[in-house]
């Protein structure tokens, strides 16, 4: 498949001759190309896989992100725009009830039609129409259009991450253990520095988005909170350290587990993180490059909040709150093992930097419930459903992962999942009271 035939190549971000409107158009085009580039290693039969209701087929991700631009930009702002297909409004609506009745999430893998080729043609129509919209929108309407384009681009970047996590799960259930990309580099075997502690003096701190650049509404408003004196682990917990928990009977000792976590662990027969497999006395792990030997110094990954919390209790520590995490992280540069490194897997820490691995490698579970910040108000209309209605029964994760685009994450970014979820690239950083 050759999406975007004949489209001009984007100029570099260093091209300072671009106007804000041209820069946004270039950013849009780059994000759209990235989604399709991530799908290039897939065979045609791979695009429709959905192993569990939590994951979605690759072609659904490609279609839904186009549906977002069509629904929230082209239909309301581009005069004369004709939708690619009238039923796509239902098929590729994720959860926006004010737009219409979404097709059931658990049945996305049953849709052999439209074909993947149809989806690429749909994306091409949306992109052509978006080019027209971005070049022709008059100034009075431009601020709202620009804001929605920015949101749509970051929304698509979220789905790029989901695309990779979902492909990994879909491939993992196949006894052939197929690789998404067999050419992914090894992470290395460097021994990490000893786990030390970053002291946080506490007191009144400010968290939330600072107003510079893009953010999702759930990162606002910026506000003050009172933190107790504490300390944050200088790096992430490694596979070897988590193995100690396993070998100490961590999965068989209820005293380390929350009651609900113990129930889930029993029901699902958890004995190790997701994708770990033991053959004789050797552990292996399934990766986007296929089955590999478990590297002891890589950050432990694909653990639920329940497992992260149990490990912390076993270690005599706890998980940080999101405020404690952000108070430290907002002083650090956003850099690390993010998607652009090309590893697509958590890597051992290198160097002596403290704190290390705040960004990239794995999303870090916090003990904070996903709830609105003081004074939060969702946007009016269907776009208000983007985040606000999910602010219950989930936990916050921070920092991005090895499949997160570098220009998508920031100190205030709040990811959120249910405490039993494990298919995301999620791991552990400890905190301690002082």
N, C-alpha and C positions, 0 to 999 in steps of 0.2 A: 504494500500500500504506500502511496506517495502523497500524503496530505500536503496542502498548500503548494501545489505545483505552480511555479511561476511567481510566487510572492517574493517581493524584494527582501533581501537579508537585512536584519536589524543593524543599525549603526551601533557603535560601542557606547557604553555609558559615559565614557570620557568625552564624547562629542558635546562640547559646551555650546554649540551653535543651535541646539534644539530648543524650541520654545516649550513651555510647560505642556501645551497641547500635543506637540510632536513627541515629547518625552513619554507622555502617558500612552500614546499610540504605540510607541516602540516597546514599552513595558508590556502592554497587552499582548502584542505579537510574540514577544519572547516567552511569556508565560504559556501561551497557547502552544507554541512549538515544543516547549519542554514536556508538556503532557504527552504529546505524540511521540517524542523521542523516547520517553520512558516505556512506551509500548512497543518499540521496534524489536526488542528481543522475543516478543511473543509470537507463537504460531497462531494461525487462525482459530484453531480449536480452543486455545487458551482464553480467548476474550469473553466467553460466556460462563466461566466457572463461578459457582457460588457454593462453597462447601458448608457454610453455616449461615444463619440469618444475619449475623453481625457483619459479615463481609459482603461486598458487592462485586459483580462481574466488572472486568476492566472496561468493556464497552459501555456499561451503564455509567461509570465515572466519566467517560468521554462525552456521553450524551447529556448527563445531568449538568455538567459545568456549562455546556452550550445552552441548555434550557434556562439556566440562571440568567445569562446575558440576554437571551431572547425574551424572557418573561419580565425582567426588571429594567431593561434598557430599550430593546428594539420595539417591543409592542407599545410602550407608553411614549417613546420619544422620537421614533423614526416614522414620519408620515408615509403611509402607503406600504409599510412592511407587511408581507404575507408570510405567516408561519410555514415552516417546512412541511409539517403534517399536523392536522388538528388534534390528533390523539396523543401527540408527544407531550402536550401539556399535562396529561395524566400519567403517562408511562414514566416520565423522568422527573416528576415532582417528588422530592424526598419526603418533606414533612410540612409543607406550607399549606395548612388547612384553609387559609383565606384565599388561596389561589384555586383550590379545587380538591377533589378526593384523590390523594396519591395512590398509585398502584402499590399493593402490599410489598413491603421491604423483603419479606422472606421468600417472595416468589420472583424476584428479579432474575434469578438463574433459569427460569422457565421460558424466558422470552428469546426464542431463537430468531424471531423477527421483531424489529428490523435487524437486518444483517449488520455486521461490522462495517462493511463497505457503505451501507446506507448511513451509518452513524458518522463516518468520515465525510460523506457528502453533506450531511447536516451541519457538521462543524464548519465546513468550507462556506456554506451559505451564511451562517451566523457571522463568520469572520469578515466576509465581504460586506455584509450589511453594517457591521461594527466599524469597518473602515470608513464607510459613508457617514455614519453617525458622528464619528470622532472628528471628521473633517468639516462637517456641515452644521453642527449644532451652533446656534446663535448664542452670543454672550449671556443674555439674561437666563438661559437654561443651563449654561455650561457648568456652573458650580455643582448643581445636583447631579448632572450626568457624570462629571469627573469623579464625584464622591462614590457613585454607584459602580463606576468602572474600577476604581481602586478596590472597593469591597469585593467585586467579582473576581479580580485577579488574585487577591489573597484567599478567597474562597476556593478558587481552582488550585492554588498551591496546597491548601489543606487536602484536597482530593488527590493531588499528586502523592502526598505522603500516604494517604489511605490506599491508593492504587498499589504501592509497593508492599504495604503491610498485608493487604488482602491477597495479592499474588503469592506472597510467602505462605500464608495459611493454606490457600487453595492448592499449592504445589505440595505442601507438607503431608497431606493425607494420601498422596499417591505412593504406593510401594516402590516405584521406580526412583523416588526422591529426585525429581528433575530439578535442574538448576535454572533459575531465571537468567543468570549470566555466569557462565563458567570462567570468565576472564577476570572476575573481581579479585583484587589483590589480597594477600594474607595480611593480617593486622600486625604481625610481629610478636615477639615473646619477651619484650623488655620487662624487667621486674619493676613494679611500681614503687614509688617512695612509700615509706611507712605512713599509715593513716595518722594524721595529726588533727589539730582543732583550730578553727578560725574563730577567735573570740569576738562576740558581738555584745557590746556594752549595754544594750537595751536602751530604754528611754523612749521618747516620742520620735517616731519615724514616719516618713511619708512613703506611700506606695501607690501604685496605679500609674496610668500613662501620663507622661509629662507634657503632652500637647505637641510634641515634635514628631511629625510624620504620621503614618497610618496607625490606627489601632482598631480593634473590635470594641463594640460598645461595652462588653463585660469587663474591660480593663479600666473603666471609668465609673465615677469621677475619682481623680486623685484625692487621697484623703490621709489623715493622720491616724496612727494607731500607737498604742503603748505596748512596747515589747519588754519582756523580762530579760535579764542578763542570760545569755546562753552561748553555745558554741556550735559551729557547723563543721561537719566532717570535711577534711581538706580535699578529698577525692571521692569517687564512687566506690561502692562495694564490688569486689571482684568475684569471679566464678569460684576461685579457690576459697575465699572467705565464706561464700554461700555453701560450698561443699562441706565445710566444717559444721555448719548448721544441720545439713542433711545427715552427716555421719554421727552427730550428737543426738539423732532421733528427733529432730525438730518437727518433722511432719507427723510424728506419733505422740507428741507431748502437748496436751490441750492447754497446759498452763501458759503457753506462749501466745495463744490464739484468742482473738475476739470470738464470742459465741457464734456469730453468724459466719465468720470465716472458718471456724472449725467444722460447722455443718457443711459448708460448701466444699471444703477440702475432703471431707469424708465422702460426700455424694459423688464428687468427681474423681475420687481416688488419686489426688495429687500426691506425688512423691518427689517431684523435682520441678524446676521451671519448665514452661512450655518449650517444646522442640529439643529438650534433652533426651537422649537415648543411651541406655547402658547396655553394652555387649561384654559379657564376661566381667572383667574388672575395669573396663575402659569406658569413659563417657564420650559420646559424640553429640554434636548439635547440628540441627538443620538450619541452614542459612540460605540467603538468596543465591549463593554459589553452590548449593547442594549440601550434602552431608559432609561435615568436617570434624576433625578431632576438637574436643573442647579445650580451649586455651585458658589456662588457669588465671592469667592476669588480665583478661578482658573483663569489662564491667558485666556483672550479671544482668541478664535481660529477659524480658517476657515473664515477669513476675506480676502477680496481682497486688493490689493494696494489702489484701489480707496476708499474703506471704511476706511482703515488705515489712509490715507491722510486726508480724511474728518474729522475723529475723531481728528486728530492732529490739524487741523485748528480750529475746535470747541473749543478745549482745549487751544487755543492760543499758541500752540507749532508747531513743525514740526517733520518729520521723519529724522533720521540721514542719513548722507552719509555713504557709505561703508568704506571710509577712516576713518571717525570719529569713527565708530564702531570698526574697526580693531585696531586703535591706542590704544583703551582701552582694547580690548579683548586679544591682544597679550601679555599683562602683567599678565593675569589670567590663572589658571590651567583649562584644559579642563575637566570639571566635571559638573554633573547636572542630571536632569531627562531625561536620554537617554534610549534607548531601554532596556538596561540591568537591569534597575530598575523593569521591568515587569509590570509597570502601564499602558503603552500604551495610556496615556492621559495626558494633561497638569495638573500640580499640583500646589497648592498654594506655594508661597515662604516660606521658613522656615529660622529662624535665622535672624541675623542682618547684614550679609555680604553685602558689597557694593563694586562693583556692584553685583547684584544677577541675576540668570537665564540667563546668557550670553550664556550658552550652554544647549541645551535640551529644553524641553517643547514645544516651537514653533519656527519655522523659522521666523526671524524678518525682516519685509520689510524695505528696505532702499529706499532713494529717488534717488539712483544711477542707471543710465541706464547700462544695461549689454553691455559692450563695451570692446575692447581689451586694455590691459595695454600698455603703451609706449614701443615699441620694440617687441611686441608679434608677433610670427610667428607660424602658425599651422604646425603640422608635415606633411611630404610628404605622399602621398598615401591616401588610404581610412581612415586610423586612424586619419588623419587630419580633418575629418568630425565630430569627436567626439564632439567638442565644438565650434570651430571657426565660423562655418557657421550659428550659432544661435545668433551671437552678434549684434542683432538689434531688436528694438521694445519690449524688455523685461526689467524687473527690477531685481535688485540683492537682494537676501535674505541672511541672515547670521545666524550662530549659531547652526544649527541643531534642531531637534525636539525630542519629546518623542518616536518616532519610528526610530530614527537614531542610528546605531551602534556606540558605544563610540570610537572605534578605526578607525572610518571612518571620523570623523570631526576634524577640526583644526582651528586656528585663521584665516588663509588665505582662507578657503573654500568659494567658491562663488556658491551659488545656484541661479537659475534664472527661473522666470515664467512670463507669460503675466499679465498685471495689473488687468485683470478681473478674474483671476483664484482664486478659493476658496476651491477646494477640497483637497489641501495640508494643512498640519498642520502649518498654517501661522498666525502670530499675530503681536503685536505692542509694540515697545519701542519708547518713545518720545525723542526728542532732543530739545535744546533751544539755542538761540544765546546769546552771552555775549558781 
